[in-house]
Amino acid sequence: MSGSVAKGHPNKPFSELAAPKYGKGKPKQQEVKILHINVRSLRRKIDELEAFLVDEDIDVLCLTEHWLTKEEMEVVHLQGYMMKGFSERKDFTGNFDTFLESMEGILTQLSRNRQIILAGDFNVSFNTLDVNTSKLCDLLASFGLERTIFEPTRGDSCLDNVFLSSAMELCGSQVCDIGISDHKGQLVKFLGCETTGFTQNKKMYRPVTQRGLFMLHSRLSEISWDFITVDSTSGEQKFSHFMDILQEAYTYSFPKKTYVVRSDQGNNISWFNTELRAMREHLRFLRELKGQYGFVSDQYYKNYKNLYRNKIRKAKINANDNLVKSSSNPAKTVWNIINKKRGKSNKCPGSSDLSSDDFNNFFGNIAGNIVNHIPDVHLDPVNNIDFLVPPPLFSFSEVTFNEVRDVIDNLKNKNSKDIFGFNLKIVKCIKNIILIPLTRLIFVLEKIFFQLF
């Protein structure tokens, strides 16, 4: 199982990894960093991994043996990175030659014109004169892939490695002890184009500007609302025409703009404080003493590591609490925290052919279906009432202009938009223009509702 996460440079947009598009002339070069870790289960190590990455400038992070299910992959999130993952828990059988045949088939399908980065735990010892190691390196070399790691990554063995296409200019490589696995990470630096191969993710929106509000006010001032008093059309048609006028004026006054989605950079992690940074470095020191010199017992190291994890958990809780308490909209802030934790996924849980009418008809007919299935007892329930039923107090009255104006004025100012794209700032701006036609439209719809009873 493997997964990749990509991060944009400071003030640089990013999305999924893709081939860069070059214009005329030679593209500018800059250093790109990729880190591979055989993480051996990511579930309980996300906080520690974020704490390590907060002071690093890693562009692409590759995690193998994360042991996450497909469902977990859709919600897991590392702050400052976009997740692209693969989950496979099958037990593959076969000898090493079968593995080489599969690897050759995959590399053959890739374009020879593309630059390839291959990272992972290959389960061969690259620092020994092993037959399987020679076979693997010869195969990868035939596709122009060169080995970059020559130091041990687990114990005395070099099991993990990163291979780069020979056309890529290597700037440096090293192993680093992350402290979340018995495998060390492999950090490789190479020269890439200025965009580092990340495509820009663009979105459209309509900014509400003062100029747009003036244009909207001016455009609606020229509209004739006489259609509301015409008896030849139904109330629904009048309402649809009313909303079409507002929608057309809105789209004309507030043209679409394009903006680039940028990443939430890892350096923006607010919960990582000075105390945690000191504990992280001390834990790294203890790990070195334990591994190289044996001066620290396993139990002492384990206890301090658990203390470090608990401190991280409490720091994140306190940071979120302070963020919610200082927010002007606590509910929205809570949901922003939740969505960030689960990766800000906007995917629907599943597709459905159910229409809105089917949905409304189902719930609208529930009461009728219940009544129709009640057995007939041939008794009038009114006879069981031994007191006089008071006259109904429910009645209709004509809505006045002042009442509609007061309702609009009393609405809280919010930037959230409805299905038509309007927010309260826009509605209050055009209040005096739509007040009379809106009131008359309400009265028309009220009369229709009254006629149903």
Buried (B, 14 or more C-beta within 10 A) or exposed (E): BBBBBBBBBEEBBBBEBEEBEEEEEEEEEEBBBBBBBBBBEBEEBBBBBBBBBBEBEBBBBBBBBBBBEEEBBBEBBBBBBBBBBEBEEEEEEEEEEEBBEEBBEEBEEEEEEEBBBBBBBBEBBBBEEEEBBEBBBEBBEEBBBBBBBEEBBBEEBBBBBBBBBEEBEBEEBEBBBBBBBEBBBBBBBBEBBEBBBBBBBEEEEBEBEEEBBEBBBEBBEEBEBEBBEEEEEEBEEBBEBBEEBBEEBBEEBBEEEEEEEBBBBBBEBEBBBEEBEEBBEEBBEBBEEBEEEEEBEEEEBEEBBEEBBEBBEEBBEEBBEEBBEEEEEEEEBBEBBEEEBEBEEEEEEEEEEEEEEEEEEEEEEEEEEEEEEEEEEEEEEEEEEEEEEEEEEEEEEEBEEEEBBEEBEEEEEEEEBEEEBBBBEBBEBBBEBBBEBBBBBBBBBBEEEEEEE
